[in-house]
């Protein structure tokens, strides 16, 4: 849709194919609970699989969405892995709060969540806004305790420096903020059409919009500003010392920046997915899952009792 510039898309995110209608008795045997992460904030968490059954995969969703966007991946990987997905603060069914709606505080939430769940050497998979959350996580906590990183279809933000570097894109992004605030539901419906290119089952878009509506638009706008312009997080790229996979849509407006990110990470690999919009794991789930499965399979094994 012309309403949304392509540069906005990578930070406005989240849809799911079977997603919001996912069944609790699916093959993944998914379990839901609320986990306190501090400062009165509880995150809604979906867990599947079991500890010790392979790498722990932690899925971090995009803006204004929640854990259910990863339902297909949860079902796919739970038979052989412990899988964790969650609604970030002020999104989905997690605590709505006017404070801490930045990648830096969400990174703290993620760190606390991993400790509460005893998730050791996890593989962190972040999409869209989730890429900013992982960059903030790396900046603060490093990667020595991680098994691997997967950054999905978003470049790490260069903060306010990006305003000067891309003034026209920045102007287009700021023009979208009042549209979102004044017409939240219409904006979210248009967004869904912009970031997903494949037909979805009846009712899916309604459920996705309902999830997006749980985030008050004033909070949602503040999130986007913090994501895009708050902090230059590119320094985190050089701190990554664990296996890293970058998965990008071949049509991404940020493809060149994602390639530049990959060049700064030792031994990082970038894979492009054809015939997919921003929600690559929805448009081409088999290809996405294949790439993730191979990446996880090739990770070095850490012996029990060894020091990361």
C-alpha positions in Angstrom: 0.0 0.0 0.0 1.2 3.5 -0.8 0.2 4.5 2.7 3.4 2.9 4.1 6.9 3.7 3.0 9.1 0.6 2.6 11.6 2.0 5.1 9.0 2.0 7.8 8.0 -1.6 7.3 11.1 -3.3 8.9 10.2 -1.7 12.3 6.4 -2.1 12.1 5.8 -5.7 12.3 4.1 -8.8 13.1 1.7 -11.3 11.6 1.1 -14.9 11.7 -0.4 -17.5 9.4 -2.1 -19.8 11.9 -1.0 -17.5 14.6 -3.5 -15.8 16.6 -5.9 -18.7 16.2 -3.2 -21.2 17.3 -4.6 -24.1 19.4 -3.3 -25.0 22.8 -3.4 -28.7 22.0 -1.3 -28.5 18.8 1.6 -30.7 18.1 3.9 -28.3 19.9 2.1 -28.9 23.2 2.5 -25.2 23.9 2.0 -23.8 27.4 1.2 -20.2 28.3 2.0 -18.3 31.5 2.9 -14.9 32.8 6.4 -14.2 34.0 7.4 -11.3 36.1 10.5 -9.5 34.8 10.7 -6.6 37.2 9.3 -3.2 37.9 5.7 -4.6 38.0 5.9 -5.8 34.4 4.8 -9.3 33.5 5.3 -10.9 30.1 3.0 -13.4 28.5 5.1 -16.4 27.5 4.5 -19.3 25.2 6.7 -22.3 25.9 6.9 -25.6 24.0 9.2 -28.6 23.8 11.4 -29.5 26.8 14.8 -28.4 28.2 17.6 -30.7 27.1 15.9 -31.6 23.8 18.2 -29.5 21.6 19.0 -25.8 21.4 16.6 -23.4 23.2 15.1 -21.1 20.6 13.8 -17.7 21.8 11.6 -15.8 19.3 11.4 -12.0 19.7 8.5 -10.4 17.8 8.1 -7.1 16.1 6.2 -3.9 16.9 2.7 -4.0 18.3 2.5 -7.8 18.1 3.1 -10.8 20.3 4.3 -14.4 20.6 1.6 -15.8 18.4 3.2 -14.5 15.2 5.7 -17.3 15.7 3.1 -20.1 16.1 4.1 -21.9 12.9 7.8 -21.9 14.0 6.8 -23.0 17.5 5.0 -26.0 16.1 7.8 -26.8 13.7 10.7 -26.7 16.2 9.1 -27.8 19.4 9.5 -31.6 18.7 13.3 -31.3 18.8 13.9 -28.1 20.8 12.8 -26.1 23.7 11.0 -23.1 22.2 10.1 -19.8 23.9 8.1 -16.9 22.5 6.7 -13.9 24.3 4.7 -10.6 24.1 7.1 -7.7 24.9 6.0 -5.1 27.4 3.1 -3.0 26.2 2.3 -5.5 23.5 -0.2 -8.3 23.3 -1.2 -9.6 26.6 1.8 -8.4 28.5 1.7 -5.5 31.0 0.9 -2.1 29.3 3.1 0.5 30.8 4.0 4.1 29.9 7.6 3.6 30.9 10.5 1.5 29.4 9.1 1.1 25.9 12.5 1.1 24.3 14.8 -1.6 22.9 17.2 -0.9 25.8 14.6 -1.7 28.5 13.1 -4.6 26.5 16.6 -6.0 26.3 16.7 -5.9 30.1 13.3 -7.6 30.1 14.6 -10.3 27.8 17.7 -10.9 30.0 15.5 -11.2 33.1 13.1 -13.5 31.3 15.9 -15.8 30.2 17.1 -16.0 33.8 13.6 -16.7 35.2 13.2 -19.5 32.6 16.7 -20.9 33.1 17.3 -20.7 29.3 20.9 -21.5 28.9 22.9 -20.6 25.7 19.8 -19.8 23.8 19.5 -19.0 20.1 17.8 -15.5 20.0 15.7 -14.9 16.9 14.6 -11.3 16.5 12.4 -9.9 13.7 11.9 -6.2 12.8 11.7 -4.3 16.1 13.1 -7.5 17.6 16.4 -6.8 15.8 16.7 -3.5 17.7 16.0 -5.3 21.0 18.7 -7.9 20.2 21.2 -5.1 19.3 20.4 -3.4 22.6 20.8 -6.8 24.4 24.2 -7.3 22.8 25.4 -3.8 23.7 24.6 -4.4 27.4 25.1 -8.1 27.9 27.3 -9.3 25.1 27.0 -12.6 23.3 29.2 -15.0 25.3 26.2 -16.7 27.0 24.3 -17.1 23.7 24.3 -20.1 21.4 23.6 -18.0 18.3 21.8 -15.0 16.8 19.3 -14.7 14.0 18.4 -11.2 12.8 15.3 -11.2 10.5 14.7 -8.5 7.9 15.8 -5.3 9.6 19.0 -3.4 9.8 20.4 -2.4 13.2 19.3 1.2 13.8 21.9 4.1 13.4 19.7 6.3 15.6 19.6 10.0 15.0 22.5 9.7 12.5 20.0 8.1 10.2 18.0 11.4 10.0 20.8 13.1 8.2 21.7 10.1 6.2 18.2 9.4 4.9 16.2 12.7 5.3 13.4 11.8 2.8 12.8 8.4 4.5 12.7 10.1 7.9 10.2 12.6 6.7 7.9 9.9 5.4 8.2 8.0 8.7 7.2 11.1 10.8 4.3 11.7 8.5 3.0 8.2 9.4 2.9 8.8 13.1 -0.2 11.1 13.2 -2.0 8.8 10.8 -1.4 5.9 13.2 -2.5 8.0 16.2 -5.7 9.3 14.6 -6.7 6.1 12.7 -5.0 3.2 14.5 -7.2 0.4 13.2 -7.1 1.5 9.6 -3.3 2.0 9.9 -2.8 -1.5 11.3 -4.9 -3.0 8.5 -2.9 -1.1 5.9 0.3 -2.2 7.5 -0.7 -5.9 7.3 -1.2 -5.5 3.6 2.2 -3.9 3.2 4.3 -6.4 5.1 2.7 -9.7 4.0 2.2 -10.6 0.4 0.5 -14.0 0.6 -3.3 -14.6 1.1 -4.3 -15.4 4.7 -7.1 -17.5 6.1 -10.4 -15.7 6.8 -10.3 -13.8 10.1 -6.5 -13.7 10.4 -6.2 -10.0 9.7 -9.0 -9.2 12.2 -7.1 -11.0 14.9 -3.8 -9.4 14.1 -5.4 -6.0 14.1 -7.0 -6.8 17.5 -3.6 -7.7 18.9 -2.1 -4.4 17.5 -4.9 -2.4 19.1 -3.9 -3.6 22.6 -0.9 -1.2 22.3 -2.2 2.4 22.9 -1.1 4.5 19.9 0.8 7.1 22.1 2.9 4.2 23.4 3.2 2.7 19.9 4.5 5.9 18.5 7.0 6.3 21.3 8.2 2.8 20.6 8.8 3.6 17.0 10.7 6.8 17.7 12.9 4.9 20.2 13.5 2.1 17.8 14.4 4.3 14.8 16.0 7.4 16.2 16.7 6.8 19.9 20.1 5.2 19.9 22.8 4.3 17.4 23.1 0.6 18.0 25.5 -0.2 15.2 28.5 -0.5 17.6 26.9 -3.7 18.9 27.6 -5.4 15.6 31.4 -5.6 16.3 30.7 -7.1 19.7 29.0 -10.2 18.3 31.2 -13.2 18.8 28.7 -16.0 18.4 27.4 -17.7 15.2 25.0 -15.3 13.4 22.5 -15.6 10.6 20.8 -12.7 8.9 17.6 -13.5 7.0 16.3 -10.8 4.6 13.6 -10.4 2.1 15.2 -10.1 -1.4 12.8 -7.1 -1.8 13.8 -5.4 1.4 14.4 -1.7 1.2 17.0 -2.2 3.9 18.8 -5.0 2.1 22.0 -3.0 1.5 22.1 -2.0 5.1 21.6 -5.6 6.2 24.4 -6.6 4.0 26.6 -3.9 5.6 25.6 -5.2 9.0 26.7 -8.8 8.0 30.1 -7.5 6.9 30.8 -6.2 10.4 30.0 -9.5 12.1 32.8 -12.2 12.0 31.5 -15.3 10.3 28.0 -14.0 9.8 26.0 -15.3 6.9 23.2 -13.5 5.1 20.5 -15.4 3.3 17.9 -13.7 1.0 14.3 -15.1 0.7 12.7 -14.6 -2.7 9.0 -13.8 -3.2 8.5 -12.5 0.3 7.6 -9.2 1.9 8.8 -8.1 5.3 7.2 -11.0 7.1 9.4 -13.5 5.4 8.6 -16.3 7.8 5.0 -16.0 6.9 5.3 -15.5 3.2 7.8 -18.3 2.8 7.7 -20.4 6.1 9.2 -23.5 4.6 12.3 -21.7 3.3 12.6 -19.7 6.5 12.3 -22.8 8.7 14.8 -24.6 6.5 17.4 -21.8 6.9 16.9 -21.7 10.7 17.0 -25.4 11.1 20.3 -25.7 9.2 21.8 -22.8 11.2 20.8 -24.4 14.5 22.0 -27.9 13.4 25.4 -26.5 12.5 26.0 -24.7 15.8 29.0 -25.9 17.8 28.1 -28.2 20.6 29.0 -27.0 24.1 29.8 -29.8 26.5 28.0 -30.0 29.8 29.9 -28.1 32.5 32.1 -26.2 30.1 32.5 -22.4 30.3 30.8 -20.4 27.6 
